[in-house]
Amino acid sequence: MVDPDVLERIAARRAELDKLEEQLAKQLDQVRAERDQLAVAERMLVRMAEQLAVETAAAVPPTAQVAGRAVLLVPHRGPGVAEDALPPEYQRILAIVRGGGAAVSTKQVGEVLGLEVAVRGKLEPLRGKLSKLAGRGWLRKLPDGRFTSRL
């Protein structure tokens, strides 16, 4: 005959193990759910990183090779083309023209930029940049040669 105390201990141990199994099953479900969430988060991060890389590549001003040197191109102004698509030097020129209030001359912009305005040759590259900005729709060039903002 089997000792009733031994049967009671076996039953108690079985109850403990059943309880432990239930806790472990809950914990396993939680681990699986969290792992699934991490997989979704990882996929989203990869997609966002790819999208950001595409957007960043599109935001970088395109370059061209001229005489073996990389030259930044000034994009045409249009929907979806922000001012930050311009090279920093062109952004500064645009800000100076806008800050001038009225139409400004190449000489006035050159003075703000700290160029030697008494030497005509120092202003010609700036005049070219202003004309390029006007030609691409960022500025307006008046018949007298001065420039105003399009905004």
Steps between C-alpha positions, in 0.01 A plus 500: 500500500615852415560749774238779491766762590701408191189529281424837656857622430476379141168680453641819657809483278284441194291809591821706537623379162162574336512853644860543381405369155218755482737784599760387249237476224391859576862614501564318171198673344630837619847428361356396162279811486792728581719324244229552236477868594877536469490339156234750388699789648815381324319482164360850552842638591654344189225649282538841663878490462465410131244778448721749685797397288298561182376838628849601612646401164231707328569799727872506423558746221596317183853544375647503155854471375643810334866490399549208738356688800172429677266796463176537694192554292228741605158332471202673348253636749173311500258301712680270737837673453591668825750777544731259681551319168723793404870492585572697821667787314189548284276480807700783657471712184125436492469605865692822433273592209190426711641696792561802278131580490508675162688411184874459564796532270783254462726753673270516806496122531879494457542753782295283737704195397821693570626499141735762364230694312735763358651234272247418228650157440415399858130565438462311172486152658239633744300654213508158333363333813226760534410455133496123543264533796278727292511265202397206718207688653643579844541875436363756258739707292380851422580675169746730679706199614386497863348195666194444719351205681223299335315456831 
